[in-house]
Amino acid sequence: FESEIKKLAKGTKASKAKAVVLNFDSSASTVDIVEEAEQIASKVERYSDYVPRESFIPAYKELERWLEALINRTPKASRLTARANASLVAQIASKGQKNCYGYFVPEAYTNKDGQAVHQVTLCAETFQYGIDQNVGTTAHELVHATNHLAGVNDCTNNTHNKKFKELAEQFGLIVEKGSPSQGWAITSLSPELKEWIDTELKPDADAFTLLATAKEKKEKKPSKMAKWECDCT
């Protein structure tokens, strides 16, 4: 009996079928053993090409960790979040028609106690640009969140002003002036922040595996009304 089962299991991935042989029951009939081995081999074959379900959960966990670490690293952000008893949540979304890597939404939610919960969003399209860009975008949006908690308007007529620049530099960002409509909106990592990311934060690049599919923009009919859209990076 044992030799027949070994022939059946040979050449397959049915390790469990082979285990049946090792735990061979002499009281069982040949038919019973062969049928059981065939069932196990069939299941192994069926699931041999199984691909785990994709999930944003690892990315959300990593983004939440970044927020906490960036807040703790920046004294002003740490003081404000503690004093205001404010909540910040991480969100991952497609940028849609927006020209941005991320954005901040104040008072996006309320918790069960009626307290405001603010949202820092990282656009999934940003994942393709690498970890440094992702962390930099998170820090950029956290600047907006911190200024909001402090009651500071860091955008004048929807243009990043010097208030944004001042706090962004405290977060370790290099701030440059963009177009007139952007103001001080162009940010990048300072050497100090880059070193902190590499040696202390140590981001997990494997958490960001899903890339948003680029969508073609639909042509819009000319409008008489001027509409402004934040191109926050």
Disulfide bonds with the S-S distance in Angstrom:
none
